[in-house]
């Protein structure tokens, strides 16, 4: 994002992640803000990414289907870590208070952040 590296995953992980981004763009009807992968770098538009994160979190908070939540949780947590690293204010989490879905996501994001350190 700008000149700042948020994450440096392996090629296989980045391909899988960007495919999931495309899937959720289609599902949410909201562009993600992620640019194409060029020279091992994908630029992120902050405004687009913020809108995508909020839409993703709103959808996740409203989903009551256990299978859907399980399928999407890893992606949502990964996006949440990137949003935190980017310093994005997440409106969907701000209004969640002590809701268990938000508390659980934030806890998993703290755990995941260790695995998503810059340069890894």
Secondary structure, DSSP 4 states (H G I P E B T S, - for coil): -TT-------HHHHHHHHHHHHHHHHHHT----EEEEETTEEEE-HHHHHHHHHHHHHHHHH---HHHHHHHHHHHHHHHHHHHHHT---HHHHTTTT-HHHHHHHHHHHHHHGGG-TT-
